[in-house]
Amino acid sequence: MQAVQDDVHATVHIEAAESDEGGKYLTFVLDGEEYGVPILKIREIIGIMDITKVPQTADFVRGVVNLRGRVIPVIDLRSKFNLPPADYDDQTCIIVVDIGTTMGIIVDTVQEVHDIKPDRIEPPPQMGAVVDADLITGMGRVNDSVKILLDVDKVLTRDELVLAMEAAAA
């Protein structure tokens, strides 16, 4: 994953064979906090690219991209999680995920893949957070840090997913 940090404009393919039933998480940063998604949900990581804005879509739906001839919707997780906006830079990435459909999620920067054992994952705290607790599958302890583990399938509600897919079809 160091190659991602060194050159985010290169496409990095992540093989499902690298994972072993959900213990591996790709970690990334949003507004200084570290998050993780199961590696099995990741198709690839690409650098930020031209995004075609689609009118009358939710603010967090940035638009669509042409990914090797396939049009996919792209959402900005900062916007979705009501975090302050930030300019895209050479570390900004689009993580292409498979949630029954293919879509891209924009993150500040990709970190690395961690193998987080089940005994190192705690339930999410019940203390009100910027991110809806239903989106969090747990808090992964890695060395001296904590990663917020997301259920990427729940990042978009069913209605939001329909809107994002309609944007891609437009």
VONUNU-286779 format. One record per residue: residue in three letters; x, y, z of N, C-alpha, C, CB in turn. Coordinates in steps of 0.1 Angstrom, whole numbers, plus 5000, padded with zeros to 4 digits. Glycine has a CB too. Example, Ala and Ser with C-alpha at 12.3 -4.5 7.8 and 13.67 -1.06 7.14 Angstrom:
BEGIN
ATOM, ALA, 5132, 4943, 5078, 5123, 4955, 5078, 5132, 4967, 5078, 5113, 4955, 5090
ATOM, SER, 5128, 4978, 5071, 5137, 4989, 5071, 5129, 5000, 5079, 5141, 4994, 5057
END
This chain:
BEGIN
ATOM, MET, 5008, 4988, 5000, 5000, 5000, 5000, 5009, 5013, 5000, 4991, 5000, 5012
ATOM, GLN, 5021, 5011, 5003, 5030, 5023, 5002, 5030, 5029, 4989, 5044, 5019, 5006
ATOM, ALA, 5028, 5021, 4978, 5028, 5026, 4965, 5016, 5036, 4963, 5027, 5015, 4954
ATOM, VAL, 5006, 5034, 4970, 4994, 5043, 4969, 4998, 5056, 4975, 4982, 5037, 4977
ATOM, GLN, 5005, 5056, 4986, 5009, 5069, 4992, 5020, 5076, 4983, 5014, 5067, 5006
ATOM, ASP, 5028, 5069, 4977, 5039, 5075, 4969, 5033, 5080, 4956, 5050, 5065, 4966
ATOM, ASP, 5024, 5073, 4950, 5019, 5077, 4937, 5004, 5074, 4936, 5027, 5071, 4925
ATOM, VAL, 4995, 5083, 4941, 4981, 5080, 4941, 4975, 5080, 4927, 4974, 5089, 4950
ATOM, HIS, 4982, 5085, 4918, 4977, 5086, 4904, 4978, 5073, 4897, 4983, 5097, 4896
ATOM, ALA, 4986, 5064, 4903, 4987, 5050, 4897, 4975, 5042, 4902, 5000, 5043, 4901
ATOM, THR, 4969, 5034, 4894, 4959, 5025, 4899, 4964, 5013, 4906, 4950, 5020, 4887
ATOM, VAL, 4959, 5010, 4918, 4963, 4999, 4926, 4952, 4989, 4926, 4968, 5004, 4940
ATOM, HIS, 4954, 4977, 4921, 4944, 4967, 4922, 4946, 4959, 4935, 4944, 4958, 4910
ATOM, ILE, 4935, 4956, 4942, 4936, 4948, 4954, 4930, 4935, 4951, 4930, 4956, 4966
ATOM, GLU, 4937, 4925, 4953, 4932, 4911, 4950, 4924, 4906, 4962, 4943, 4902, 4946
ATOM, ALA, 4913, 4900, 4960, 4905, 4894, 4970, 4913, 4883, 4977, 4892, 4888, 4965
ATOM, ALA, 4922, 4877, 4970, 4931, 4867, 4976, 4939, 4871, 4988, 4940, 4860, 4966
ATOM, GLU, 4941, 4885, 4989, 4948, 4890, 5000, 4941, 4889, 5013, 4952, 4904, 4997
ATOM, SER, 4928, 4888, 5013, 4920, 4888, 5025, 4917, 4874, 5030, 4907, 4896, 5022
ATOM, ASP, 4913, 4874, 5042, 4909, 4861, 5048, 4897, 4863, 5056, 4921, 4855, 5056
ATOM, GLU, 4886, 4863, 5050, 4873, 4864, 5056, 4871, 4876, 5065, 4870, 4852, 5064
ATOM, GLY, 4874, 4888, 5060, 4871, 4900, 5067, 4880, 4905, 5078, 4858, 4898, 5073
ATOM, GLY, 4892, 4898, 5080, 4901, 4903, 5090, 4910, 4915, 5085, 4910, 4892, 5094
ATOM, LYS, 4910, 4917, 5072, 4918, 4927, 5066, 4910, 4939, 5062, 4926, 4922, 5054
ATOM, TYR, 4915, 4951, 5066, 4908, 4964, 5064, 4918, 4973, 5057, 4903, 4969, 5077
ATOM, LEU, 4913, 4980, 5047, 4920, 4991, 5041, 4917, 5003, 5050, 4916, 4993, 5026
ATOM, THR, 4927, 5010, 5054, 4925, 5022, 5063, 4928, 5035, 5054, 4934, 5022, 5075
ATOM, PHE, 4920, 5045, 5058, 4921, 5058, 5051, 4918, 5069, 5061, 4912, 5059, 5039
ATOM, VAL, 4921, 5081, 5057, 4920, 5093, 5066, 4909, 5102, 5060, 4933, 5100, 5068
ATOM, LEU, 4900, 5107, 5069, 4891, 5117, 5067, 4892, 5127, 5078, 4876, 5112, 5065
ATOM, ASP, 4895, 5140, 5075, 4896, 5150, 5085, 4904, 5146, 5097, 4881, 5154, 5089
ATOM, GLY, 4915, 5139, 5095, 4924, 5136, 5105, 4921, 5123, 5113, 4925, 5147, 5115
ATOM, GLU, 4909, 5117, 5110, 4906, 5105, 5117, 4908, 5093, 5108, 4891, 5105, 5122
ATOM, GLU, 4912, 5081, 5113, 4914, 5070, 5105, 4902, 5060, 5105, 4926, 5062, 5110
ATOM, TYR, 4898, 5056, 5093, 4887, 5047, 5091, 4892, 5035, 5084, 4876, 5054, 5083
ATOM, GLY, 4884, 5024, 5085, 4887, 5012, 5078, 4875, 5006, 5071, 4894, 5002, 5087
ATOM, VAL, 4877, 4999, 5060, 4866, 4992, 5053, 4872, 4978, 5050, 4861, 4999, 5040
ATOM, PRO, 4864, 4968, 5050, 4868, 4954, 5047, 4874, 4954, 5033, 4857, 4944, 5049
ATOM, ILE, 4886, 4947, 5032, 4893, 4947, 5019, 4884, 4939, 5009, 4906, 4939, 5021
ATOM, LEU, 4876, 4930, 5013, 4868, 4923, 5003, 4858, 4932, 4996, 4860, 4912, 5010
ATOM, LYS, 4855, 4944, 5001, 4846, 4953, 4995, 4853, 4962, 4985, 4839, 4962, 5005
ATOM, ILE, 4866, 4962, 4985, 4874, 4971, 4976, 4877, 4965, 4963, 4887, 4975, 4984
ATOM, ARG, 4874, 4973, 4952, 4878, 4968, 4939, 4892, 4974, 4935, 4867, 4973, 4928
ATOM, GLU, 4894, 4986, 4937, 4907, 4993, 4934, 4907, 5007, 4940, 4909, 4994, 4919
ATOM, ILE, 4919, 5013, 4939, 4921, 5026, 4944, 4927, 5034, 4933, 4931, 5026, 4957
ATOM, ILE, 4921, 5046, 4930, 4926, 5054, 4920, 4928, 5068, 4925, 4917, 5054, 4907
ATOM, GLY, 4937, 5076, 4919, 4939, 5090, 4923, 4927, 5098, 4918, 4952, 5095, 4916
ATOM, ILE, 4926, 5109, 4924, 4914, 5118, 4921, 4915, 5121, 4906, 4914, 5131, 4929
ATOM, MET, 4904, 5122, 4899, 4903, 5124, 4885, 4892, 5133, 4882, 4902, 5111, 4877
ATOM, ASP, 4890, 5137, 4869, 4879, 5146, 4866, 4866, 5139, 4869, 4879, 5149, 4851
ATOM, ILE, 4857, 5146, 4876, 4844, 5141, 4880, 4834, 5149, 4873, 4842, 5141, 4895
ATOM, THR, 4825, 5143, 4866, 4814, 5150, 4859, 4802, 5152, 4868, 4809, 5142, 4846
ATOM, LYS, 4799, 5165, 4871, 4788, 5168, 4880, 4775, 5165, 4874, 4789, 5183, 4885
ATOM, VAL, 4766, 5159, 4881, 4753, 5155, 4876, 4743, 5165, 4884, 4749, 5140, 4878
ATOM, PRO, 4735, 5172, 4876, 4726, 5182, 4883, 4715, 5174, 4891, 4718, 5190, 4872
ATOM, GLN, 4710, 5182, 4901, 4700, 5177, 4910, 4703, 5164, 4917, 4687, 5175, 4902
ATOM, THR, 4715, 5163, 4922, 4719, 5152, 4930, 4722, 5157, 4944, 4731, 5144, 4924
ATOM, ALA, 4723, 5148, 4954, 4726, 5152, 4968, 4740, 5159, 4968, 4726, 5140, 4977
ATOM, ASP, 4742, 5168, 4977, 4755, 5175, 4978, 4767, 5165, 4979, 4755, 5184, 4990
ATOM, PHE, 4765, 5154, 4986, 4777, 5145, 4988, 4780, 5137, 4975, 4774, 5136, 4999
ATOM, VAL, 4770, 5136, 4966, 4773, 5129, 4953, 4780, 5139, 4944, 4759, 5124, 4946
ATOM, ARG, 4793, 5137, 4943, 4802, 5146, 4935, 4799, 5145, 4920, 4816, 5143, 4938
ATOM, GLY, 4794, 5133, 4915, 4791, 5131, 4901, 4795, 5117, 4897, 4798, 5141, 4893
ATOM, VAL, 4799, 5116, 4885, 4803, 5103, 4879, 4817, 5104, 4873, 4792, 5098, 4869
ATOM, VAL, 4823, 5092, 4872, 4836, 5091, 4865, 4835, 5080, 4855, 4848, 5089, 4875
ATOM, ASN, 4843, 5081, 4845, 4844, 5071, 4835, 4856, 5062, 4839, 4846, 5076, 4820
ATOM, LEU, 4854, 5050, 4844, 4864, 5041, 4848, 4865, 5030, 4838, 4861, 5035, 4862
ATOM, ARG, 4875, 5031, 4829, 4877, 5022, 4818, 4864, 5018, 4811, 4883, 5009, 4824
ATOM, GLY, 4857, 5028, 4807, 4845, 5026, 4799, 4832, 5024, 4807, 4847, 5015, 4790
ATOM, ARG, 4833, 5024, 4820, 4822, 5022, 4828, 4819, 5034, 4837, 4824, 5009, 4837
ATOM, VAL, 4807, 5039, 4836, 4804, 5051, 4844, 4799, 5047, 4858, 4793, 5060, 4836
ATOM, ILE, 4806, 5053, 4868, 4803, 5050, 4882, 4800, 5062, 4890, 4814, 5041, 4888
ATOM, PRO, 4791, 5062, 4899, 4789, 5074, 4908, 4800, 5075, 4918, 4775, 5073, 4915
ATOM, VAL, 4803, 5087, 4922, 4813, 5090, 4932, 4807, 5099, 4943, 4825, 5097, 4925
ATOM, ILE, 4809, 5095, 4955, 4805, 5103, 4966, 4817, 5108, 4974, 4795, 5095, 4975
ATOM, ASP, 4815, 5119, 4981, 4826, 5125, 4989, 4822, 5121, 5004, 4827, 5140, 4987
ATOM, LEU, 4830, 5113, 5010, 4827, 5109, 5024, 4827, 5121, 5034, 4836, 5098, 5028
ATOM, ARG, 4836, 5130, 5031, 4836, 5142, 5040, 4823, 5149, 5040, 4847, 5152, 5035
ATOM, SER, 4817, 5151, 5028, 4804, 5157, 5027, 4793, 5148, 5033, 4801, 5160, 5012
ATOM, LYS, 4794, 5135, 5030, 4784, 5126, 5035, 4783, 5126, 5051, 4786, 5112, 5030
ATOM, PHE, 4795, 5127, 5057, 4796, 5127, 5071, 4796, 5141, 5078, 4809, 5120, 5075
ATOM, ASN, 4792, 5151, 5070, 4791, 5164, 5075, 4804, 5170, 5081, 4780, 5165, 5085
ATOM, LEU, 4815, 5166, 5075, 4828, 5171, 5079, 4831, 5184, 5071, 4839, 5160, 5077
ATOM, PRO, 4840, 5192, 5076, 4844, 5204, 5068, 4850, 5201, 5055, 4853, 5213, 5076
ATOM, PRO, 4846, 5208, 5044, 4852, 5205, 5031, 4867, 5208, 5031, 4845, 5214, 5020
ATOM, ALA, 4874, 5201, 5022, 4888, 5202, 5020, 4891, 5202, 5005, 4896, 5191, 5028
ATOM, ASP, 4901, 5209, 5001, 4905, 5209, 4987, 4911, 5195, 4984, 4915, 5220, 4983
ATOM, TYR, 4909, 5190, 4972, 4915, 5178, 4967, 4930, 5181, 4964, 4908, 5172, 4955
ATOM, ASP, 4938, 5171, 4967, 4953, 5173, 4964, 4958, 5160, 4959, 4960, 5177, 4977
ATOM, ASP, 4971, 5159, 4958, 4978, 5147, 4952, 4976, 5134, 4961, 4992, 5149, 4950
ATOM, GLN, 4971, 5136, 4974, 4969, 5125, 4983, 4955, 5120, 4982, 4973, 5128, 4997
ATOM, THR, 4946, 5128, 4977, 4932, 5125, 4976, 4930, 5113, 4967, 4923, 5137, 4972
ATOM, CYS, 4922, 5103, 4972, 4919, 5091, 4964, 4905, 5088, 4963, 4926, 5079, 4971
ATOM, ILE, 4902, 5080, 4952, 4888, 5074, 4951, 4890, 5060, 4953, 4882, 5077, 4937
ATOM, ILE, 4883, 5055, 4964, 4883, 5040, 4966, 4871, 5035, 4959, 4883, 5037, 4982
ATOM, VAL, 4873, 5026, 4950, 4862, 5020, 4942, 4857, 5007, 4950, 4866, 5016, 4928
ATOM, VAL, 4845, 5008, 4954, 4839, 4997, 4963, 4828, 4990, 4955, 4834, 5002, 4976
ATOM, ASP, 4826, 4977, 4960, 4815, 4969, 4954, 4805, 4967, 4966, 4820, 4956, 4948
ATOM, ILE, 4794, 4974, 4965, 4783, 4972, 4975, 4771, 4967, 4968, 4780, 4986, 4982
ATOM, GLY, 4772, 4957, 4960, 4761, 4952, 4951, 4761, 4960, 4938, 4748, 4954, 4959
ATOM, THR, 4767, 4971, 4938, 4769, 4979, 4927, 4783, 4986, 4929, 4758, 4990, 4924
ATOM, THR, 4789, 4990, 4918, 4802, 4997, 4919, 4801, 5011, 4921, 4811, 4993, 4907
ATOM, MET, 4808, 5017, 4930, 4808, 5032, 4932, 4821, 5036, 4938, 4796, 5036, 4941
ATOM, GLY, 4824, 5049, 4937, 4836, 5054, 4942, 4834, 5063, 4955, 4843, 5062, 4932
ATOM, ILE, 4843, 5062, 4964, 4842, 5071, 4976, 4855, 5079, 4977, 4839, 5063, 4989
ATOM, ILE, 4853, 5092, 4978, 4865, 5101, 4979, 4870, 5102, 4994, 4862, 5115, 4973
ATOM, VAL, 4883, 5099, 4996, 4889, 5101, 5009, 4901, 5110, 5008, 4892, 5087, 5015
ATOM, ASP, 4905, 5115, 5020, 4916, 5124, 5020, 4929, 5117, 5016, 4918, 5130, 5034
ATOM, THR, 4932, 5105, 5021, 4944, 5098, 5018, 4942, 5083, 5022, 4956, 5104, 5024
ATOM, VAL, 4948, 5074, 5015, 4947, 5060, 5018, 4959, 5057, 5027, 4947, 5051, 5006
ATOM, GLN, 4958, 5049, 5037, 4969, 5045, 5046, 4975, 5032, 5043, 4964, 5045, 5061
ATOM, GLU, 4969, 5021, 5048, 4975, 5008, 5045, 4965, 4997, 5049, 4988, 5006, 5054
ATOM, VAL, 4968, 4985, 5046, 4960, 4974, 5050, 4964, 4968, 5063, 4960, 4963, 5039
ATOM, HIS, 4954, 4967, 5072, 4957, 4961, 5085, 4949, 4948, 5087, 4953, 4971, 5097
ATOM, ASP, 4955, 4938, 5093, 4949, 4926, 5096, 4944, 4927, 5111, 4958, 4913, 5094
ATOM, ILE, 4932, 4930, 5113, 4926, 4932, 5126, 4919, 4920, 5131, 4917, 4945, 5126
ATOM, LYS, 4924, 4914, 5141, 4918, 4901, 5147, 4905, 4905, 5154, 4928, 4894, 5156
ATOM, PRO, 4896, 4896, 5154, 4883, 4898, 5160, 4884, 4903, 5175, 4874, 4886, 5160
ATOM, ASP, 4894, 4898, 5182, 4896, 4902, 5196, 4901, 4916, 5198, 4905, 4892, 5204
ATOM, ARG, 4905, 4922, 5187, 4910, 4936, 5187, 4899, 4946, 5182, 4923, 4937, 5178
ATOM, ILE, 4887, 4941, 5180, 4876, 4950, 5175, 4866, 4951, 5186, 4870, 4944, 5162
ATOM, GLU, 4863, 4963, 5190, 4853, 4965, 5201, 4841, 4972, 5194, 4859, 4975, 5212
ATOM, PRO, 4829, 4970, 5201, 4817, 4976, 5196, 4818, 4991, 5196, 4805, 4972, 5204
ATOM, PRO, 4811, 4998, 5187, 4812, 5013, 5186, 4807, 5019, 5199, 4804, 5018, 5174
ATOM, PRO, 4813, 5030, 5204, 4808, 5036, 5216, 4794, 5042, 5214, 4818, 5047, 5220
ATOM, GLN, 4787, 5043, 5225, 4773, 5049, 5224, 4774, 5063, 5229, 4763, 5041, 5233
ATOM, MET, 4780, 5072, 5222, 4782, 5086, 5227, 4779, 5096, 5216, 4796, 5087, 5231
ATOM, GLY, 4772, 5093, 5206, 4769, 5103, 5196, 4781, 5107, 5189, 4762, 5116, 5203
ATOM, ALA, 4781, 5106, 5176, 4793, 5109, 5168, 4789, 5116, 5156, 4801, 5096, 5165
ATOM, VAL, 4799, 5121, 5149, 4796, 5128, 5136, 4791, 5118, 5126, 4809, 5135, 5131
ATOM, VAL, 4796, 5105, 5127, 4792, 5095, 5118, 4781, 5087, 5125, 4804, 5086, 5114
ATOM, ASP, 4770, 5084, 5118, 4759, 5076, 5123, 4764, 5063, 5128, 4748, 5074, 5112
ATOM, ALA, 4761, 5059, 5141, 4766, 5047, 5147, 4762, 5034, 5139, 4761, 5045, 5161
ATOM, ASP, 4751, 5035, 5131, 4748, 5023, 5123, 4758, 5020, 5112, 4734, 5025, 5117
ATOM, LEU, 4766, 5030, 5108, 4776, 5028, 5098, 4789, 5022, 5103, 4779, 5042, 5092
ATOM, ILE, 4790, 5022, 5116, 4802, 5017, 5123, 4800, 5003, 5127, 4806, 5026, 5135
ATOM, THR, 4809, 4994, 5122, 4808, 4980, 5127, 4817, 4978, 5139, 4813, 4971, 5115
ATOM, GLY, 4826, 4986, 5142, 4834, 4985, 5154, 4846, 4994, 5154, 4839, 4971, 5155
ATOM, MET, 4853, 4994, 5165, 4865, 5002, 5167, 4877, 4992, 5167, 4864, 5011, 5179
ATOM, GLY, 4885, 4993, 5157, 4897, 4984, 5156, 4909, 4989, 5163, 4900, 4980, 5141
ATOM, ARG, 4915, 4982, 5172, 4927, 4986, 5179, 4939, 4981, 5171, 4927, 4981, 5194
ATOM, VAL, 4947, 4990, 5166, 4960, 4986, 5159, 4971, 4994, 5166, 4959, 4990, 5144
ATOM, ASN, 4980, 4986, 5173, 4991, 4991, 5181, 4985, 5001, 5191, 5001, 4998, 5171
ATOM, ASP, 4989, 5014, 5190, 4984, 5024, 5200, 4973, 5033, 5194, 4995, 5033, 5204
ATOM, SER, 4967, 5029, 5182, 4957, 5037, 5176, 4944, 5030, 5174, 4962, 5042, 5163
ATOM, VAL, 4933, 5037, 5172, 4920, 5031, 5170, 4915, 5035, 5156, 4910, 5036, 5180
ATOM, LYS, 4910, 5025, 5148, 4905, 5028, 5135, 4890, 5026, 5136, 4911, 5018, 5124
ATOM, ILE, 4882, 5035, 5130, 4868, 5034, 5130, 4864, 5025, 5118, 4861, 5049, 5128
ATOM, LEU, 4859, 5014, 5120, 4856, 5004, 5110, 4841, 5006, 5105, 4857, 4990, 5115
ATOM, LEU, 4840, 5009, 5092, 4828, 5013, 5086, 4821, 5001, 5079, 4829, 5024, 5076
ATOM, ASP, 4808, 5001, 5079, 4800, 4991, 5071, 4797, 4999, 5058, 4787, 4986, 5079
ATOM, VAL, 4806, 4997, 5048, 4805, 5005, 5036, 4791, 5002, 5029, 4816, 5001, 5027
ATOM, ASP, 4785, 4991, 5031, 4772, 4988, 5026, 4761, 4997, 5031, 4768, 4973, 5028
ATOM, LYS, 4763, 5003, 5043, 4753, 5012, 5049, 4757, 5027, 5048, 4752, 5008, 5063
ATOM, VAL, 4768, 5030, 5041, 4772, 5044, 5040, 4761, 5052, 5033, 4785, 5045, 5032
ATOM, LEU, 4755, 5046, 5023, 4744, 5052, 5016, 4731, 5045, 5020, 4746, 5053, 5001
ATOM, THR, 4721, 5053, 5023, 4708, 5046, 5025, 4703, 5041, 5011, 4697, 5056, 5031
ATOM, ARG, 4693, 5033, 5011, 4687, 5028, 4999, 4683, 5039, 4989, 4675, 5018, 5002
ATOM, ASP, 4676, 5049, 4995, 4672, 5060, 4986, 4684, 5068, 4980, 4663, 5070, 4994
ATOM, GLU, 4694, 5070, 4989, 4706, 5077, 4984, 4713, 5069, 4973, 4716, 5080, 4996
ATOM, LEU, 4714, 5056, 4975, 4720, 5047, 4965, 4713, 5048, 4952, 4721, 5033, 4971
ATOM, VAL, 4700, 5048, 4953, 4692, 5049, 4940, 4695, 5062, 4933, 4676, 5048, 4944
ATOM, LEU, 4695, 5073, 4941, 4699, 5086, 4935, 4712, 5086, 4929, 4698, 5097, 4946
ATOM, ALA, 4722, 5080, 4935, 4736, 5080, 4930, 4736, 5071, 4917, 4746, 5074, 4941
ATOM, MET, 4729, 5060, 4917, 4729, 5052, 4905, 4721, 5059, 4894, 4722, 5038, 4908
ATOM, GLU, 4711, 5066, 4897, 4704, 5074, 4886, 4713, 5085, 4880, 4691, 5081, 4892
ATOM, ALA, 4722, 5090, 4889, 4732, 5100, 4884, 4741, 5094, 4874, 4739, 5107, 4896
ATOM, ALA, 4745, 5082, 4877, 4754, 5075, 4868, 4748, 5071, 4855, 4760, 5062, 4875
ATOM, ALA, 4735, 5068, 4856, 4728, 5064, 4844, 4724, 5077, 4835, 4715, 5057, 4847
ATOM, ALA, 4724, 5088, 4841, 4720, 5101, 4834, 4730, 5104, 4823, 4718, 5112, 4843
END
